[in-house]
Each structure stands twice: as structure tokens, then as C-alpha cells.
Amino acid sequence: MKTATKNTFTNQQIRVLIQKHFPSAEVTVIKQLKGGTFNTLYQIEGTHELEQGVILKTGPDKSITVPNHEKNTLRTEIHSYYLLQGLELPIPKIFAYDFSREDVPCDYFFMEHMEGKSWYDVWPSKSAALMKELGRYTARIHGVVCDWFGKISDTTAERFSTWSGAFTFMVNDALYEIEKQGLRLPYDEIRTAVYSRQELLDTVKTPALVNFDMWAGNVFLKRKQGLSISAIIDFERSFFGDPLASFVSAMFIYDDVEKEKDFMDGYNEVSKFPLIITSADREKMILYEMLVYLRGYCETQRYGFGLRTAERVGIRSMIRLFLWKLARLPK
């Protein structure tokens, strides 16, 4: 999908980057890939290091204005991949990256071309084996811990000693971006819903790595005696926080993790902390899902008029639903 954040480089510009990082290779194919609404990806094929194919992932042009949570996301992704190395996860190998913005006006990196098709492309394929496998991989991601909560970046400004501090910052950050655009929302109700649950949020004591974008488009499947997971990609929205937050971003894979016995069985095979969802957990997960939609509301500015309008109507409706659910919970 063409959006304001996607770029289009000439083959010559891309060849300059390839020559810089793969000087002995000869390029035979450069193809821009479809899909996604934020970054731009190119499939590169050629000789030597390019024989198996590589993917060039580029962020938005540095002149494009994006919400704060989408700034420097490729740097977050690279950090995440390095944190996950050696954990028996199907993540791509990173060949090179450059955040200097000297050769092209954006961040970029080259990564391994992963086999298979996205789960979204073969949706609604689903099996006990796939869900158990996804559960095991998710638990391995959550097994990476840190000593602070917040966004994974080079700056310490978004690192917090408590989960309530980090999460409240994320919500306020999204609301600030929405207010800048002059969009309608029940701002006071949203803030009250979060501020009144600081103690609940602070029951989370260990900052775990959370992939806040684990939806069907970012999980790849391949067929080999049945479907299996061949890749998990796009860790650009990752942060250190409550592991439960990852379960609200699994769109087109599952809606309610509590109904996914096979996923939970796989998760509990690996996790040191068995996944048992309590009423307090459900309350927190409503907050996390609301953050997904608040960030989505910020991002609608890059769409065309028709899609932008439809998305905003739908998101406002969902935000009202989350507030209604929270208001009905016992104090």
C-alpha cells in the first residue's frame, strides 16, 4: 500500500548500498515488495553473498513527520534481533545496517530472505501444532529480560523503573500525537482509566521483551509435512514491559489467548512462569489493547482520505468500547 512514509529509490541508489556492503556481489534482481504501510522492502538477488537472496529494509525519509513511537523503529528492530540471537527462534540474520543517513535519507538494513508466506496470506490456516509452536517461540521472546521498562532505543529518556511509568508515558505520548492532529477522543476518560490503575500496572516487576506487533503478517509459514513457522519478523515496535501486552497484538491469529489451549500449552512448555490469566490480567490487557488502537489512530494521517476516515471512525468506536469495559469492572 502506498502511504506517505513509504519511499521509492532508484535501482542505482540501491546498487550503491549493495556495493557498499556486498562489494564482491553482482546484482541480478531488484524488486520492491508489496505490503506494509510504513517501511519499504526490496528483494535483492545476485551472485556470491546475494545468491540466496537478501532483503533491504528502509525506513521513512528523514524529512517525513511520524508519531514519536514510530521514530527510529529500525534501530529498535536491530537491537531486538541481537537480543534474540541464540534462542532457537526463526528470526532473520542481519548482514549489515546503516543509520548514518548519508547514502540515502533514511535508516536501512540488509537481512536474510526468509522462506514461506505470511500467516495472513494463508489465513485462516490454523492447527494445534502451529499454535503450540507459536506459544513456544513467544515464551522464548518473553524470556529476554532487562532492568528497565520502556522503548528499546539509544536514548534513556523513555526508560522507567516501573511499568506504570513506562506505560503511562506510552499512552500520553500517543494522546499528545492525536491532540496535535486535532482529532476527537475522550481524552480525560482515557487518562483517568490509566492513572487510576497505576498500582495494578506495578504488579509487573520484571521487564520482559514484548513484540507489540506479533500479528499474522509478521509470522511466516512454510509447508513441510504440514505447515510450520519459518520466520518471525518486524520487531520494530518492541519494548520491555508486561509480557501480556504481546497477546493483544496477534490479529488474524487469535482474538483471546485464553481460548487458545494449544498456544498456552506450548508457552508453558518453555516459560519459567506458567501462563495463567487472572481477572487482573484481563483488566491490564484491555489497557494494552487500547494502546494499540491509540497508536493506530495517530498513524491514520499517512493514509488516503477514504481509508483515513473509515479507520478513524472504527478506532473511536473501539476506544469507547474499551472505556465501557473498564468502567464496568469492580473497583
SEGU-181020 format. One record per residue (C-alpha): residue in one letter; x negated, y, z; residue number from 1. Coordinates in Angstrom, 1 decimal. Example, Ala and Ser with C-alpha at 12.3 -4.5 7.8 and 13.67 -1.06 7.14 Angstrom:
a  -12.3  -4.5  7.8  1
s  -13.7  -1.1  7.1  2
//
This chain:
m  0.0  0.0  0.0  1
k  -1.3  3.4  -0.9  2
t  -1.4  5.7  2.1  3
a  -3.3  9.0  3.0  4
t  -6.0  7.1  4.8  5
k  -7.0  4.7  2.0  6
n  -9.9  5.6  -0.2  7
t  -10.9  4.7  -3.7  8
f  -14.6  4.5  -4.5  9
t  -16.0  4.1  -8.0  10
n  -17.9  0.9  -8.8  11
q  -21.1  3.0  -8.9  12
q  -20.6  4.2  -5.4  13
i  -20.0  0.7  -4.2  14
r  -23.1  -0.6  -6.1  15
v  -25.2  2.0  -4.2  16
l  -24.1  0.4  -0.9  17
i  -24.7  -3.1  -2.2  18
q  -28.2  -2.2  -3.4  19
k  -29.0  -0.7  0.0  20
h  -28.0  -3.8  1.9  21
f  -28.5  -6.6  -0.6  22
p  -31.4  -5.4  -2.8  23
s  -32.1  -8.7  -4.5  24
a  -28.5  -9.5  -5.5  25
e  -26.9  -8.8  -8.8  26
v  -23.2  -7.8  -8.7  27
t  -20.7  -9.5  -11.0  28
v  -17.3  -8.7  -9.4  29
i  -16.0  -5.6  -7.5  30
k  -12.3  -5.9  -6.7  31
q  -10.2  -3.7  -4.4  32
l  -8.0  -5.8  -2.3  33
k  -4.3  -5.1  -1.7  34
g  -2.6  -5.0  1.6  35
g  -3.1  -3.0  4.8  36
t  -2.1  0.6  5.4  37
f  -5.2  2.1  7.0  38
n  -8.6  0.8  5.8  39
t  -9.7  -0.2  2.3  40
l  -11.3  -3.5  1.4  41
y  -13.3  -4.6  -1.6  42
q  -14.2  -8.1  -2.6  43
i  -17.8  -8.4  -3.9  44
e  -19.2  -11.3  -5.8  45
g  -22.6  -11.8  -7.4  46
t  -25.9  -13.6  -7.1  47
h  -28.1  -14.6  -4.1  48
e  -26.6  -13.2  -0.9  49
l  -23.3  -12.4  -2.7  50
e  -22.9  -15.9  -4.2  51
q  -20.2  -16.9  -1.7  52
g  -18.6  -13.5  -1.9  53
v  -18.6  -10.7  0.8  54
i  -16.0  -8.2  1.8  55
l  -16.8  -4.5  2.0  56
k  -14.5  -2.8  4.6  57
t  -14.3  1.0  4.5  58
g  -12.6  3.4  6.9  59
p  -10.8  6.6  6.1  60
d  -12.7  9.6  4.6  61
k  -14.1  11.7  7.5  62
s  -12.0  14.6  6.3  63
i  -8.7  12.8  6.9  64
t  -7.0  13.6  10.2  65
v  -5.9  10.4  12.1  66
p  -4.5  9.9  15.6  67
n  -7.1  9.6  18.3  68
h  -6.5  5.9  18.8  69
e  -7.4  5.3  15.1  70
k  -10.7  7.3  15.1  71
n  -13.9  5.2  14.6  72
t  -12.0  1.9  14.7  73
l  -14.5  0.2  12.5  74
r  -17.0  0.8  15.3  75
t  -14.7  -0.8  17.8  76
e  -14.3  -3.8  15.4  77
i  -18.1  -4.3  15.1  78
h  -18.5  -4.1  18.9  79
s  -15.8  -6.7  19.3  80
y  -17.3  -9.1  16.8  81
y  -20.6  -9.0  18.6  82
l  -18.9  -9.6  21.9  83
l  -17.2  -12.7  20.5  84
q  -20.3  -14.3  19.0  85
g  -20.9  -17.9  20.1  86
l  -17.4  -18.5  21.4  87
e  -16.2  -21.1  18.9  88
l  -13.9  -18.6  17.2  89
p  -13.2  -18.3  13.4  90
i  -14.4  -14.7  13.1  91
p  -16.4  -13.3  10.1  92
k  -20.1  -13.0  10.1  93
i  -21.2  -9.3  9.8  94
f  -24.0  -8.8  7.3  95
a  -24.5  -5.1  7.6  96
y  -22.8  -1.9  8.7  97
d  -23.5  1.9  8.4  98
f  -21.8  4.6  10.5  99
s  -24.0  7.4  9.3  100
r  -21.6  8.5  6.5  101
e  -24.5  9.6  4.4  102
d  -23.9  7.5  1.3  103
v  -20.1  7.6  1.4  104
p  -18.0  9.9  3.6  105
c  -16.7  7.1  5.9  106
d  -17.8  4.2  8.1  107
y  -18.2  0.8  6.4  108
f  -19.4  -2.7  6.9  109
f  -20.0  -5.9  4.9  110
m  -18.6  -9.1  6.3  111
e  -18.3  -12.7  5.3  112
h  -15.4  -13.6  3.0  113
m  -13.2  -15.9  5.0  114
e  -11.2  -18.8  3.5  115
g  -7.5  -19.1  3.3  116
k  -4.4  -16.9  3.1  117
s  -3.0  -14.7  5.9  118
w  -0.3  -16.3  8.0  119
y  2.0  -13.6  6.9  120
d  1.6  -14.7  3.2  121
v  2.7  -18.2  4.1  122
w  5.2  -17.2  6.7  123
p  7.4  -18.7  8.2  124
s  5.0  -21.7  8.3  125
k  4.6  -22.8  11.9  126
s  3.6  -26.0  13.7  127
a  2.8  -27.3  17.1  128
a  -0.9  -27.8  16.0  129
l  -1.2  -24.2  14.7  130
m  0.3  -22.7  17.8  131
k  -1.8  -24.7  20.1  132
e  -4.9  -23.7  18.1  133
l  -3.9  -20.0  18.3  134
g  -3.4  -20.4  22.0  135
r  -6.9  -21.8  22.5  136
y  -8.5  -19.0  20.4  137
t  -6.6  -16.3  22.3  138
a  -7.7  -17.7  25.6  139
r  -11.4  -17.6  24.4  140
i  -10.9  -13.9  23.4  141
h  -9.5  -13.1  26.9  142
g  -12.4  -14.9  28.5  143
v  -14.7  -11.9  27.5  144
v  -14.6  -9.5  30.4  145
c  -16.1  -6.2  31.3  146
d  -16.5  -3.9  34.3  147
w  -14.2  -1.1  33.0  148
f  -10.8  -0.7  31.3  149
g  -10.1  1.1  28.1  150
k  -11.1  1.5  24.4  151
i  -14.2  -0.1  23.1  152
s  -16.3  2.7  21.8  153
d  -19.6  4.5  22.2  154
t  -18.1  7.2  24.4  155
t  -17.4  6.7  28.1  156
a  -14.6  9.3  28.1  157
e  -12.0  6.5  27.6  158
r  -13.3  4.1  30.2  159
f  -11.5  3.8  33.5  160
s  -12.0  2.0  36.8  161
t  -8.3  1.0  36.9  162
w  -5.9  -0.5  34.4  163
s  -3.2  2.1  35.3  164
g  -5.7  4.9  34.5  165
a  -6.6  3.4  31.1  166
f  -3.0  2.5  30.1  167
t  -1.6  5.9  31.2  168
f  -4.3  7.6  29.1  169
m  -3.3  5.5  26.0  170
v  0.4  6.4  26.4  171
n  -0.3  10.1  27.0  172
d  -2.7  10.1  24.0  173
a  0.0  8.7  21.8  174
l  2.6  11.1  23.1  175
y  0.2  14.0  22.5  176
e  -0.2  13.0  18.9  177
i  3.5  12.7  18.4  178
e  4.2  16.0  20.0  179
k  1.7  17.6  17.7  180
q  3.7  16.4  14.8  181
g  6.9  17.9  16.3  182
l  8.7  14.6  16.4  183
r  11.7  13.8  18.6  184
l  11.4  11.5  21.6  185
p  12.5  11.3  25.2  186
y  9.0  12.3  26.4  187
d  9.9  12.8  30.1  188
e  11.6  9.4  30.4  189
i  8.6  7.7  28.8  190
r  6.1  9.3  31.1  191
t  8.3  8.6  34.1  192
a  8.6  4.9  33.1  193
v  4.8  4.6  33.0  194
y  3.9  6.8  36.0  195
s  6.4  5.0  38.3  196
r  4.7  1.7  37.6  197
q  1.1  2.6  38.4  198
e  1.0  0.1  41.3  199
l  2.4  -2.6  39.1  200
l  -0.3  -2.0  36.4  201
d  -3.0  -2.0  39.0  202
t  -2.3  -5.6  39.9  203
v  -4.6  -6.3  36.9  204
k  -8.0  -6.4  38.4  205
t  -10.2  -7.9  35.6  206
p  -10.6  -6.0  32.3  207
a  -10.3  -8.7  29.6  208
l  -10.9  -8.3  25.9  209
v  -7.5  -7.7  24.2  210
n  -6.9  -7.9  20.5  211
f  -4.0  -5.5  20.3  212
d  -3.3  -6.3  16.6  213
m  -3.0  -10.1  16.6  214
w  -0.2  -10.3  14.0  215
a  0.3  -12.7  11.2  216
g  -1.5  -10.5  8.7  217
n  -4.7  -10.8  10.7  218
v  -4.7  -14.6  11.2  219
f  -5.7  -16.7  8.1  220
l  -4.7  -20.3  7.5  221
k  -6.2  -22.9  5.2  222
r  -4.9  -26.3  4.2  223
k  -7.0  -29.3  5.1  224
q  -4.9  -32.3  6.2  225
g  -2.2  -29.7  7.2  226
l  -2.6  -26.0  8.0  227
s  -5.3  -24.8  10.4  228
i  -6.6  -21.4  11.4  229
s  -9.5  -20.4  9.2  230
a  -10.0  -16.8  10.4  231
i  -9.0  -14.1  12.9  232
i  -9.9  -10.6  11.7  233
d  -9.3  -6.9  12.4  234
f  -10.4  -6.4  16.0  235
e  -10.4  -2.6  15.4  236
r  -7.6  -1.9  18.0  237
s  -9.2  -4.0  20.7  238
f  -9.7  -2.7  24.3  239
f  -10.5  -4.0  27.7  240
g  -7.3  -4.4  29.7  241
d  -4.4  -6.8  30.6  242
p  -4.5  -10.0  28.5  243
l  -0.7  -9.9  28.5  244
a  -0.9  -6.9  26.1  245
s  -2.1  -9.2  23.2  246
f  1.2  -11.2  23.3  247
v  3.3  -8.2  22.2  248
s  1.4  -7.7  19.0  249
a  1.9  -11.1  17.5  250
m  4.5  -10.0  14.9  251
f  5.7  -12.7  12.5  252
i  4.0  -15.4  14.6  253
y  6.2  -15.3  17.7  254
d  8.5  -12.9  19.5  255
d  8.5  -14.3  23.0  256
v  5.4  -16.1  24.2  257
e  7.4  -17.8  27.0  258
k  9.2  -19.8  24.3  259
e  6.0  -20.9  22.7  260
k  5.2  -24.1  24.7  261
d  2.5  -25.3  22.3  262
f  0.8  -21.9  22.3  263
m  0.8  -21.8  26.1  264
d  -0.5  -25.4  26.3  265
g  -3.4  -24.5  24.1  266
y  -4.1  -21.3  26.0  267
n  -4.1  -23.2  29.3  268
e  -6.5  -25.8  28.0  269
v  -9.1  -23.1  27.7  270
s  -8.3  -20.3  30.2  271
k  -9.6  -20.3  33.7  272
f  -6.3  -18.6  34.6  273
p  -3.2  -20.6  33.5  274
l  -0.6  -18.6  31.7  275
i  2.5  -18.4  33.9  276
i  4.7  -15.4  33.0  277
t  6.4  -13.8  36.0  278
s  9.1  -11.1  36.2  279
a  6.4  -8.5  37.0  280
d  4.5  -9.7  33.8  281
r  7.7  -9.2  31.7  282
e  8.0  -5.7  33.1  283
k  4.4  -4.9  32.1  284
m  4.9  -6.4  28.7  285
i  7.8  -4.1  28.0  286
l  5.4  -1.2  28.6  287
y  2.8  -2.7  26.3  288
e  5.3  -3.2  23.5  289
m  6.5  0.4  23.9  290
l  2.8  1.5  23.4  291
v  2.7  -0.5  20.1  292
y  5.7  1.5  18.9  293
l  4.5  4.8  20.2  294
r  1.3  4.4  18.2  295
g  3.2  3.3  15.2  296
y  5.2  6.5  15.5  297
c  2.0  8.5  15.3  298
e  0.9  6.6  12.2  299
t  4.0  7.2  10.1  300
q  2.6  10.6  9.0  301
r  0.4  8.8  6.4  302
y  3.4  7.1  4.6  303
g  5.5  8.5  1.8  304
f  8.7  10.3  2.7  305
g  11.2  7.4  2.3  306
l  9.2  4.9  4.4  307
r  8.1  7.5  6.9  308
t  11.8  8.5  7.6  309
a  13.0  4.9  7.9  310
e  10.1  3.9  10.2  311
r  10.8  6.9  12.5  312
v  14.5  6.1  12.8  313
g  13.7  2.5  13.6  314
i  11.0  3.3  16.1  315
r  13.1  5.8  18.0  316
s  15.7  3.2  18.4  317
m  13.2  0.7  19.8  318
i  11.8  3.2  22.2  319
r  15.3  3.8  23.6  320
l  15.8  0.0  23.9  321
f  12.6  -0.3  25.9  322
l  13.6  2.5  28.3  323
w  17.0  0.9  28.7  324
k  15.4  -2.4  29.6  325
l  13.1  -0.8  32.1  326
a  15.9  1.2  33.7  327
r  17.9  -2.0  34.4  328
l  15.1  -3.7  36.2  329
p  15.3  -3.7  40.1  330
k  13.0  -1.2  41.7  331
//
